[in-house]
Amino acid sequence: MTDFRSLIRSQLAPMHPAPTYLTEWAGRQTSEQIYDNLAVYASNIMKLYGVLPYEIPDCIQAGFVALLEQLAREPYFLASMTRRQAVYFILARCKISTMRYREQQYDSLDALVSDDWHDTSDEHAITGWEHHREERWAAWATDVDLRLDVERVMGKLAAKYIDSPKHLIALYQVTTSVKRCDAAQLAGVTHWNWLKTYVEPVLKDVRYEFAQVFIENHSYPPVRDVMVEKRNKGQFTSPNLSWRQQYQRGLTEPAEALLEQYAQIPCLAGAIRAQIEGKTYRQAALDMGRNPNSFPKHMKRAARMLSAAYA
């Protein structure tokens, strides 16, 4: 009688062992062993160079993918390379600039940025402790409240526009990344008519509703608005000062705190300092040895952050 087990074993292809690569510091290792051997060192050096905790996993993944692609082409690539050199090979290909460029295209509601993340990165990544919060013991509660506020506002606006599909499409456009031309085509309206008749009124409603939520959640002392008469026009305006005017009048603490907070990010810290000193983006880039064509985005971000700090 035929032994079916032996027959099956004879027809199964032998399992191929995982490929190994010769390394200078630990002999032959698999890709998993190389990752375990280098990931901790790469993470620590990334922190020293200003990579934020939530950016580190993606950076390490990008760097190791580049390393594995190199090993596929040159199996003995690590044979004459020290562990430090291998770590810096990963760092050079972590694509942090690309990730930050994409991130800067959007405004984050609550970026995980703090002045003490070097020592408490696990707190930021796991428990949600974050800088400039009132309830540092339960930051997740604020996130829940924020989500409930967003859902409440969106539900109120959806109920308001329930009988107008075009207004609902406009609401969807202004609260997502859908392009205006695509939304106008979906609604069957020309671009200009779509913008003036639907998008701008809906955007005004969205801003108003979220402003009401913000006022409800924050109690501020009433602002004493001193009215100043413009010469020869008889018009009255509120003397709201820009952040630069406030800084020039001696209120330097918000700008100095912002500089200290982002001291570990050279481009952003340099842009903030250039905004304070009133430099052009080209002069600021040349002073830091950067490409002037890539520096306007840092200057614009620094201006937004200074305006928010002095708001």
C-alpha atoms as a printed R data frame, in Angstrom:
    type eleno elety resid chain resno       x       y       z
1   ATOM     1    CA   MET     A     1   0.000   0.000   0.000
2   ATOM     2    CA   THR     A     2   1.323   3.389  -0.962
3   ATOM     3    CA   ASP     A     3   2.456   5.647   1.872
4   ATOM     4    CA   PHE     A     4   0.691   8.898   0.982
5   ATOM     5    CA   ARG     A     5   2.730  10.902   3.496
6   ATOM     6    CA   SER     A     6   6.026   9.946   1.902
7   ATOM     7    CA   LEU     A     7   4.542  10.595  -1.547
8   ATOM     8    CA   ILE     A     8   3.451  14.108  -0.547
9   ATOM     9    CA   ARG     A     9   6.844  14.845   1.021
10  ATOM    10    CA   SER     A    10   8.596  13.741  -2.163
11  ATOM    11    CA   GLN     A    11   6.483  16.102  -4.283
12  ATOM    12    CA   LEU     A    12   6.829  19.167  -2.035
13  ATOM    13    CA   ALA     A    13   9.523  21.637  -3.042
14  ATOM    14    CA   PRO     A    14  12.198  22.137  -0.378
15  ATOM    15    CA   MET     A    15  11.892  25.319   1.658
16  ATOM    16    CA   HIS     A    16  14.545  27.848   0.797
17  ATOM    17    CA   PRO     A    17  16.212  29.480   3.806
18  ATOM    18    CA   ALA     A    18  16.012  33.237   4.187
19  ATOM    19    CA   PRO     A    19  18.852  34.967   2.329
20  ATOM    20    CA   THR     A    20  21.727  36.213   4.463
21  ATOM    21    CA   TYR     A    21  24.096  39.105   3.842
22  ATOM    22    CA   LEU     A    22  27.667  39.422   5.037
23  ATOM    23    CA   THR     A    23  28.141  42.319   7.468
24  ATOM    24    CA   GLU     A    24  31.370  43.760   8.803
25  ATOM    25    CA   TRP     A    25  30.196  43.891  12.427
26  ATOM    26    CA   ALA     A    26  28.236  40.630  12.926
27  ATOM    27    CA   GLY     A    27  29.022  38.219  10.107
28  ATOM    28    CA   ARG     A    28  26.143  36.864   8.057
29  ATOM    29    CA   GLN     A    29  22.670  38.075   9.000
30  ATOM    30    CA   THR     A    30  19.179  37.976   7.541
31  ATOM    31    CA   SER     A    31  17.340  41.173   6.677
32  ATOM    32    CA   GLU     A    32  15.291  40.857   9.899
33  ATOM    33    CA   GLN     A    33  18.458  40.571  11.986
34  ATOM    34    CA   ILE     A    34  20.005  43.568  10.225
35  ATOM    35    CA   TYR     A    35  16.856  45.571  10.977
36  ATOM    36    CA   ASP     A    36  16.895  44.588  14.658
37  ATOM    37    CA   ASN     A    37  20.594  45.444  14.795
38  ATOM    38    CA   LEU     A    38  20.319  48.915  13.254
39  ATOM    39    CA   ALA     A    39  16.818  50.247  14.000
40  ATOM    40    CA   VAL     A    40  17.516  51.375  17.576
41  ATOM    41    CA   TYR     A    41  20.720  53.189  16.603
42  ATOM    42    CA   ALA     A    42  19.033  54.858  13.622
43  ATOM    43    CA   SER     A    43  16.116  55.972  15.815
44  ATOM    44    CA   ASN     A    44  18.418  57.526  18.422
45  ATOM    45    CA   ILE     A    45  20.456  59.441  15.836
46  ATOM    46    CA   MET     A    46  17.263  60.661  14.126
47  ATOM    47    CA   LYS     A    47  16.135  62.144  17.445
48  ATOM    48    CA   LEU     A    48  19.473  63.949  17.788
49  ATOM    49    CA   TYR     A    49  19.047  65.440  14.314
50  ATOM    50    CA   GLY     A    50  15.560  66.773  15.072
51  ATOM    51    CA   VAL     A    51  13.310  64.076  13.618
52  ATOM    52    CA   LEU     A    52  10.088  64.073  15.632
53  ATOM    53    CA   PRO     A    53   8.817  60.874  17.270
54  ATOM    54    CA   TYR     A    54   5.826  60.412  14.964
55  ATOM    55    CA   GLU     A    55   8.114  60.794  11.917
56  ATOM    56    CA   ILE     A    56  10.672  58.157  12.978
57  ATOM    57    CA   PRO     A    57   8.799  54.939  11.937
58  ATOM    58    CA   ASP     A    58   8.216  56.173   8.385
59  ATOM    59    CA   CYS     A    59  11.805  57.417   8.113
60  ATOM    60    CA   ILE     A    60  13.242  54.105   9.293
61  ATOM    61    CA   GLN     A    61  10.994  52.200   6.888
62  ATOM    62    CA   ALA     A    62  12.076  54.346   3.926
63  ATOM    63    CA   GLY     A    63  15.759  54.003   4.854
64  ATOM    64    CA   PHE     A    64  15.606  50.221   5.269
65  ATOM    65    CA   VAL     A    65  13.755  49.770   1.999
66  ATOM    66    CA   ALA     A    66  16.608  51.622   0.282
67  ATOM    67    CA   LEU     A    67  19.141  49.427   2.112
68  ATOM    68    CA   LEU     A    68  17.376  46.199   1.090
69  ATOM    69    CA   GLU     A    69  17.192  47.362  -2.526
70  ATOM    70    CA   GLN     A    70  20.931  48.037  -2.411
71  ATOM    71    CA   LEU     A    71  21.580  44.576  -0.911
72  ATOM    72    CA   ALA     A    72  19.498  42.983  -3.665
73  ATOM    73    CA   ARG     A    73  21.836  44.595  -6.207
74  ATOM    74    CA   GLU     A    74  25.035  44.123  -4.173
75  ATOM    75    CA   PRO     A    75  24.789  41.253  -1.663
76  ATOM    76    CA   TYR     A    76  28.225  42.132  -0.207
77  ATOM    77    CA   PHE     A    77  27.404  45.829   0.227
78  ATOM    78    CA   LEU     A    78  27.724  45.646   4.046
79  ATOM    79    CA   ALA     A    79  30.800  43.426   4.048
80  ATOM    80    CA   SER     A    80  33.227  46.351   4.326
81  ATOM    81    CA   MET     A    81  30.898  48.833   6.050
82  ATOM    82    CA   THR     A    82  30.803  49.523   9.776
83  ATOM    83    CA   ARG     A    83  27.537  49.586  11.659
84  ATOM    84    CA   ARG     A    84  27.788  53.380  11.989
85  ATOM    85    CA   GLN     A    85  28.202  53.743   8.233
86  ATOM    86    CA   ALA     A    86  25.185  51.496   7.653
87  ATOM    87    CA   VAL     A    87  23.095  53.621  10.021
88  ATOM    88    CA   TYR     A    88  24.077  56.812   8.210
89  ATOM    89    CA   PHE     A    89  23.261  55.146   4.885
90  ATOM    90    CA   ILE     A    90  19.731  54.671   6.239
91  ATOM    91    CA   LEU     A    91  19.575  58.247   7.530
92  ATOM    92    CA   ALA     A    92  20.627  59.660   4.171
93  ATOM    93    CA   ARG     A    93  17.673  57.911   2.506
94  ATOM    94    CA   CYS     A    94  14.956  58.370   5.134
95  ATOM    95    CA   LYS     A    95  13.091  60.970   2.980
96  ATOM    96    CA   ILE     A    96  12.341  63.266   5.925
97  ATOM    97    CA   SER     A    97  12.372  66.355   3.685
98  ATOM    98    CA   THR     A    98   9.807  64.832   1.332
99  ATOM    99    CA   MET     A    99   7.512  63.841   4.201
100 ATOM   100    CA   ARG     A   100   7.708  67.283   5.782
101 ATOM   101    CA   TYR     A   101   7.079  68.997   2.458
102 ATOM   102    CA   ARG     A   102   3.903  66.969   2.003
103 ATOM   103    CA   GLU     A   103   2.877  67.598   5.606
104 ATOM   104    CA   GLN     A   104   3.313  71.361   5.231
105 ATOM   105    CA   GLN     A   105   0.707  71.414   2.470
106 ATOM   106    CA   TYR     A   106  -1.943  70.858   5.127
107 ATOM   107    CA   ASP     A   107  -2.692  72.567   8.448
108 ATOM   108    CA   SER     A   108  -2.584  70.107  11.320
109 ATOM   109    CA   LEU     A   109  -5.255  70.513  13.994
110 ATOM   110    CA   ASP     A   110  -2.996  69.307  16.784
111 ATOM   111    CA   ALA     A   111   0.574  68.518  15.801
112 ATOM   112    CA   LEU     A   112   2.525  66.363  18.222
113 ATOM   113    CA   VAL     A   113   5.238  68.919  18.868
114 ATOM   114    CA   SER     A   114   6.805  69.549  22.267
115 ATOM   115    CA   ASP     A   115   9.913  71.036  23.792
116 ATOM   116    CA   ASP     A   116  10.720  67.928  25.860
117 ATOM   117    CA   TRP     A   117  10.085  65.088  23.406
118 ATOM   118    CA   HIS     A   118  13.733  63.951  23.546
119 ATOM   119    CA   ASP     A   119  13.147  62.389  26.962
120 ATOM   120    CA   THR     A   120   9.466  61.491  26.749
121 ATOM   121    CA   SER     A   121   8.897  60.317  23.192
122 ATOM   122    CA   ASP     A   122   6.921  57.306  24.403
123 ATOM   123    CA   GLU     A   123   4.541  59.603  26.268
124 ATOM   124    CA   HIS     A   124   3.805  61.483  23.053
125 ATOM   125    CA   ALA     A   125   3.383  58.356  20.953
126 ATOM   126    CA   ILE     A   126   1.364  56.280  23.428
127 ATOM   127    CA   THR     A   127  -0.454  58.251  26.133
128 ATOM   128    CA   GLY     A   128  -0.922  61.445  24.131
129 ATOM   129    CA   TRP     A   129   0.810  63.890  26.423
130 ATOM   130    CA   GLU     A   130   1.382  67.012  24.412
131 ATOM   131    CA   HIS     A   131   2.731  70.509  24.888
132 ATOM   132    CA   HIS     A   132   0.579  73.535  25.786
133 ATOM   133    CA   ARG     A   133  -2.368  71.532  27.082
134 ATOM   134    CA   GLU     A   134  -4.354  72.340  30.186
135 ATOM   135    CA   GLU     A   135  -5.310  68.737  31.061
136 ATOM   136    CA   ARG     A   136  -1.978  66.949  30.565
137 ATOM   137    CA   TRP     A   137  -3.300  63.909  32.435
138 ATOM   138    CA   ALA     A   138  -5.995  63.130  29.822
139 ATOM   139    CA   ALA     A   139  -5.138  64.666  26.456
140 ATOM   140    CA   TRP     A   140  -7.204  62.014  24.729
141 ATOM   141    CA   ALA     A   141 -10.310  63.596  26.289
142 ATOM   142    CA   THR     A   142  -9.630  66.774  24.317
143 ATOM   143    CA   ASP     A   143  -9.360  64.744  21.111
144 ATOM   144    CA   VAL     A   144 -12.727  63.120  21.857
145 ATOM   145    CA   ASP     A   145 -14.319  66.510  22.562
146 ATOM   146    CA   LEU     A   146 -12.853  67.907  19.358
147 ATOM   147    CA   ARG     A   147 -14.281  65.046  17.325
148 ATOM   148    CA   LEU     A   148 -17.693  65.464  18.952
149 ATOM   149    CA   ASP     A   149 -17.620  69.185  18.156
150 ATOM   150    CA   VAL     A   150 -16.749  68.479  14.518
151 ATOM   151    CA   GLU     A   151 -19.509  65.890  14.233
152 ATOM   152    CA   ARG     A   152 -22.012  68.264  15.850
153 ATOM   153    CA   VAL     A   153 -21.155  71.113  13.472
154 ATOM   154    CA   MET     A   154 -21.230  68.893  10.404
155 ATOM   155    CA   GLY     A   155 -24.547  67.395  11.461
156 ATOM   156    CA   LYS     A   156 -26.039  70.854  11.961
157 ATOM   157    CA   LEU     A   157 -24.862  72.061   8.539
158 ATOM   158    CA   ALA     A   158 -25.989  68.856   6.819
159 ATOM   159    CA   ALA     A   159 -29.462  69.300   8.325
160 ATOM   160    CA   LYS     A   160 -29.507  72.889   7.112
161 ATOM   161    CA   TYR     A   161 -28.647  71.904   3.528
162 ATOM   162    CA   ILE     A   162 -30.573  68.623   3.426
163 ATOM   163    CA   ASP     A   163 -32.980  69.896   0.761
164 ATOM   164    CA   SER     A   164 -30.220  71.297  -1.503
165 ATOM   165    CA   PRO     A   165 -27.917  68.669  -3.025
166 ATOM   166    CA   LYS     A   166 -25.674  71.375  -4.484
167 ATOM   167    CA   HIS     A   167 -25.106  72.928  -1.073
168 ATOM   168    CA   LEU     A   168 -24.303  69.489   0.311
169 ATOM   169    CA   ILE     A   169 -21.722  68.999  -2.442
170 ATOM   170    CA   ALA     A   170 -20.255  72.409  -1.588
171 ATOM   171    CA   LEU     A   171 -20.086  71.412   2.086
172 ATOM   172    CA   TYR     A   172 -18.292  68.226   1.118
173 ATOM   173    CA   GLN     A   173 -15.835  70.192  -1.012
174 ATOM   174    CA   VAL     A   174 -14.894  72.807   1.598
175 ATOM   175    CA   THR     A   175 -14.349  70.155   4.299
176 ATOM   176    CA   THR     A   176 -12.339  67.674   2.202
177 ATOM   177    CA   SER     A   177  -9.578  67.726  -0.383
178 ATOM   178    CA   VAL     A   178 -11.975  67.518  -3.356
179 ATOM   179    CA   LYS     A   179 -11.040  69.972  -6.112
180 ATOM   180    CA   ARG     A   180 -13.412  72.810  -6.919
181 ATOM   181    CA   CYS     A   181 -13.561  71.916 -10.616
182 ATOM   182    CA   ASP     A   182 -14.612  68.335  -9.818
183 ATOM   183    CA   ALA     A   183 -17.305  69.486  -7.401
184 ATOM   184    CA   ALA     A   184 -18.624  72.036  -9.908
185 ATOM   185    CA   GLN     A   185 -18.768  69.366 -12.603
186 ATOM   186    CA   LEU     A   186 -20.637  67.042 -10.252
187 ATOM   187    CA   ALA     A   187 -23.151  69.786  -9.434
188 ATOM   188    CA   GLY     A   188 -23.524  70.775 -13.085
189 ATOM   189    CA   VAL     A   189 -22.626  74.415 -12.461
190 ATOM   190    CA   THR     A   190 -20.006  76.654 -14.052
191 ATOM   191    CA   HIS     A   191 -16.884  77.265 -11.957
192 ATOM   192    CA   TRP     A   192 -17.566  80.954 -11.271
193 ATOM   193    CA   ASN     A   193 -21.227  80.415 -10.432
194 ATOM   194    CA   TRP     A   194 -20.271  77.465  -8.232
195 ATOM   195    CA   LEU     A   195 -17.749  79.535  -6.300
196 ATOM   196    CA   LYS     A   196 -19.924  82.606  -5.734
197 ATOM   197    CA   THR     A   197 -23.336  80.976  -5.293
198 ATOM   198    CA   TYR     A   198 -22.484  77.853  -3.302
199 ATOM   199    CA   VAL     A   199 -18.888  77.536  -2.097
200 ATOM   200    CA   GLU     A   200 -18.368  80.962  -0.523
201 ATOM   201    CA   PRO     A   201 -21.706  81.008   1.414
202 ATOM   202    CA   VAL     A   202 -21.136  77.456   2.682
203 ATOM   203    CA   LEU     A   203 -17.553  78.259   3.668
204 ATOM   204    CA   LYS     A   204 -18.809  81.300   5.570
205 ATOM   205    CA   ASP     A   205 -21.299  79.099   7.457
206 ATOM   206    CA   VAL     A   206 -18.611  76.527   8.273
207 ATOM   207    CA   ARG     A   207 -16.288  79.191   9.666
208 ATOM   208    CA   TYR     A   208 -19.075  80.753  11.697
209 ATOM   209    CA   GLU     A   209 -20.179  77.446  13.261
210 ATOM   210    CA   PHE     A   210 -16.649  76.415  14.214
211 ATOM   211    CA   ALA     A   211 -15.999  79.889  15.622
212 ATOM   212    CA   GLN     A   212 -19.052  79.474  17.859
213 ATOM   213    CA   VAL     A   213 -17.716  76.139  19.120
214 ATOM   214    CA   PHE     A   214 -14.346  77.738  19.827
215 ATOM   215    CA   ILE     A   215 -15.975  80.577  21.792
216 ATOM   216    CA   GLU     A   216 -18.050  78.095  23.814
217 ATOM   217    CA   ASN     A   217 -14.980  76.093  24.819
218 ATOM   218    CA   HIS     A   218 -12.822  79.088  25.753
219 ATOM   219    CA   SER     A   219 -13.527  81.761  28.321
220 ATOM   220    CA   TYR     A   220 -11.545  84.925  27.691
221 ATOM   221    CA   PRO     A   221 -11.793  88.278  29.438
222 ATOM   222    CA   PRO     A   222 -13.605  90.877  27.320
223 ATOM   223    CA   VAL     A   223 -11.310  92.791  24.991
224 ATOM   224    CA   ARG     A   224 -11.250  96.514  25.597
225 ATOM   225    CA   ASP     A   225 -11.359  97.772  22.041
226 ATOM   226    CA   VAL     A   226 -10.113 101.354  21.952
227 ATOM   227    CA   MET     A   227 -11.509 103.034  18.866
228 ATOM   228    CA   VAL     A   228  -9.112 105.228  16.916
229 ATOM   229    CA   GLU     A   229 -10.319 107.715  14.345
230 ATOM   230    CA   LYS     A   230  -8.567 107.718  10.977
231 ATOM   231    CA   ARG     A   231  -7.406 111.127   9.870
232 ATOM   232    CA   ASN     A   232  -9.557 112.927   7.261
233 ATOM   233    CA   LYS     A   233 -11.929 109.990   6.826
234 ATOM   234    CA   GLY     A   234 -14.039 109.904   9.951
235 ATOM   235    CA   GLN     A   235 -13.819 106.089  10.073
236 ATOM   236    CA   PHE     A   236 -13.090 104.068  13.176
237 ATOM   237    CA   THR     A   237 -10.884 100.994  13.250
238 ATOM   238    CA   SER     A   238  -9.708  98.635  15.953
239 ATOM   239    CA   PRO     A   239  -6.018  99.016  16.783
240 ATOM   240    CA   ASN     A   240  -5.240  95.293  16.512
241 ATOM   241    CA   LEU     A   241  -1.477  95.015  16.222
242 ATOM   242    CA   SER     A   242   0.322  92.481  14.071
243 ATOM   243    CA   TRP     A   243   2.823  90.139  15.670
244 ATOM   244    CA   ARG     A   244   5.706  92.239  14.312
245 ATOM   245    CA   GLN     A   245   4.304  95.432  15.832
246 ATOM   246    CA   GLN     A   246   3.836  93.697  19.171
247 ATOM   247    CA   TYR     A   247   7.405  92.387  19.011
248 ATOM   248    CA   GLN     A   248   8.798  95.832  18.196
249 ATOM   249    CA   ARG     A   249   6.908  97.267  21.177
250 ATOM   250    CA   GLY     A   250   8.717  94.924  23.539
251 ATOM   251    CA   LEU     A   251   6.533  91.814  23.670
252 ATOM   252    CA   THR     A   252   9.268  89.323  22.774
253 ATOM   253    CA   GLU     A   253   8.317  86.340  24.965
254 ATOM   254    CA   PRO     A   254   6.074  84.506  22.398
255 ATOM   255    CA   ALA     A   255   8.725  84.757  19.668
256 ATOM   256    CA   GLU     A   256  11.512  83.609  22.003
257 ATOM   257    CA   ALA     A   257   9.396  80.689  23.224
258 ATOM   258    CA   LEU     A   258   8.707  79.685  19.612
259 ATOM   259    CA   LEU     A   259  12.417  79.825  18.786
260 ATOM   260    CA   GLU     A   260  13.252  77.655  21.777
261 ATOM   261    CA   GLN     A   261  10.510  75.169  20.944
262 ATOM   262    CA   TYR     A   262  11.772  74.597  17.375
263 ATOM   263    CA   ALA     A   263  15.487  74.954  18.052
264 ATOM   264    CA   GLN     A   264  16.031  71.323  16.976
265 ATOM   265    CA   ILE     A   265  14.653  71.987  13.466
266 ATOM   266    CA   PRO     A   266  17.305  74.171  11.761
267 ATOM   267    CA   CYS     A   267  15.299  75.334   8.738
268 ATOM   268    CA   LEU     A   268  12.229  76.282  10.735
269 ATOM   269    CA   ALA     A   269  14.232  77.945  13.514
270 ATOM   270    CA   GLY     A   270  16.224  79.913  10.935
271 ATOM   271    CA   ALA     A   271  13.023  80.997   9.175
272 ATOM   272    CA   ILE     A   272  11.474  82.167  12.466
273 ATOM   273    CA   ARG     A   273  14.621  84.140  13.287
274 ATOM   274    CA   ALA     A   274  14.646  85.651   9.776
275 ATOM   275    CA   GLN     A   275  11.006  86.715  10.131
276 ATOM   276    CA   ILE     A   276  11.790  88.380  13.450
277 ATOM   277    CA   GLU     A   277  14.788  90.201  11.958
278 ATOM   278    CA   GLY     A   278  12.787  91.239   8.872
279 ATOM   279    CA   LYS     A   279  14.976  89.474   6.328
280 ATOM   280    CA   THR     A   280  13.861  88.427   2.874
281 ATOM   281    CA   TYR     A   281  13.574  84.735   2.156
282 ATOM   282    CA   ARG     A   282  16.550  84.915  -0.217
283 ATOM   283    CA   GLN     A   283  18.818  86.577   2.345
284 ATOM   284    CA   ALA     A   284  17.683  84.156   5.042
285 ATOM   285    CA   ALA     A   285  18.411  81.160   2.803
286 ATOM   286    CA   LEU     A   286  21.866  82.453   1.868
287 ATOM   287    CA   ASP     A   287  22.720  83.110   5.518
288 ATOM   288    CA   MET     A   288  21.884  79.476   6.334
289 ATOM   289    CA   GLY     A   289  23.548  78.059   3.232
290 ATOM   290    CA   ARG     A   290  20.223  76.854   1.784
291 ATOM   291    CA   ASN     A   291  18.752  76.980  -1.682
292 ATOM   292    CA   PRO     A   292  16.708  80.217  -1.966
293 ATOM   293    CA   ASN     A   293  14.136  78.518  -4.194
294 ATOM   294    CA   SER     A   294  13.198  76.053  -1.448
295 ATOM   295    CA   PHE     A   295  13.095  78.532   1.442
296 ATOM   296    CA   PRO     A   296   9.814  80.492   0.894
297 ATOM   297    CA   LYS     A   297   7.764  77.618   2.322
298 ATOM   298    CA   HIS     A   298   9.741  77.794   5.585
299 ATOM   299    CA   MET     A   299   9.299  81.569   5.771
300 ATOM   300    CA   LYS     A   300   5.531  81.290   5.192
301 ATOM   301    CA   ARG     A   301   5.188  78.616   7.841
302 ATOM   302    CA   ALA     A   302   7.223  80.705  10.295
303 ATOM   303    CA   ALA     A   303   4.986  83.721   9.650
304 ATOM   304    CA   ARG     A   304   1.844  81.656  10.333
305 ATOM   305    CA   MET     A   305   3.329  80.286  13.544
306 ATOM   306    CA   LEU     A   306   4.352  83.742  14.780
307 ATOM   307    CA   SER     A   307   0.894  85.114  14.025
308 ATOM   308    CA   ALA     A   308  -0.674  82.248  15.988
309 ATOM   309    CA   ALA     A   309   1.752  82.771  18.890
310 ATOM   310    CA   TYR     A   310   0.796  86.448  19.146
311 ATOM   311    CA   ALA     A   311  -2.937  85.943  18.526
